[in-house]
Amino acid sequence: MLIAAAVCPHPPLIVPELAGAAAPELDDLRAACASAITALADARPELLVVTGGAERTAAYPGDAAGTLRPWGVDVRTGTGAPCLPLSLTIGRWLLDRWRAATGRALPPLRFEAVACDAPGPECAALGRRIARMADRVALLTMGDGSARLTERSPGYVHPDAVPYDDMVADALATADLDRLAGLDPARTAELWVGGRAAFQVLAGAAEGAPPRRSELLYRAAPYGVSYFVAQWRWD
């Protein structure tokens, strides 16, 4: 059963070693992610699952490792040979950073990648499976908003990107499961919304039991890509 959830973005530049002198620009984002992870840990889950978009749907064990070498610096997280996609690598990095900063232990981990082009029902089904993996499950959902907000965005500017991200931000802030479940794959692909599939996994995990509390902790687009941090609690 899902007892807590959080949403964080997965830009490589959230890692200071990659951002270099620009690292302080994302201090507020890192702090918001740490607060969201604290809320997950405070819920005392038996299992913490990290989900995020990838080229293909795949499951990874709790000790799976990742590297940011393809993005410029061989920052590693986890143990063993790197195998995690970017979204889950950043998720693991955030968790490891939180553990080092707080001195607190993490619950057992599991990593679930979802194909970025997976249809909504497939994402929802994965979410439902995640919610049944233990009696007390916490879910860390890794996903970005649109990358077509400004002329400097990776996908250049699209006139519908800002209002669409407004809708996604409100859905995350209010835990509107219907709106998240109804995100259209074709439309989100047009707007370069990187977190669509992961957001729909989250909606599936919470299906039938919306959280009692939800909050949007952070929203900004410092590099022309929307980043959201949200937390949901069921207690």
ABEGO torsion letter per residue (X at the ends): XBABBBBBBABAAABAAAAEAAAAAAAAAAAAAAAAAAAAAAAGBABBBBBBBBABBBBBBAABBBBAAAAGBBBBBEBEBBABBAAAAAAAAAAAAAAAAAGBBBBBBBBBBBBAABBAAAAAAAAAAAAAABABBBBBBBBBBBAAABAABAAEBBAAAAAAAAAAAAAAAAGBAAAAAABBAAAAAAAGBAAAAAAAAAAAAABGBBBABBBBABBBBAAGBBBBBBBBBAX
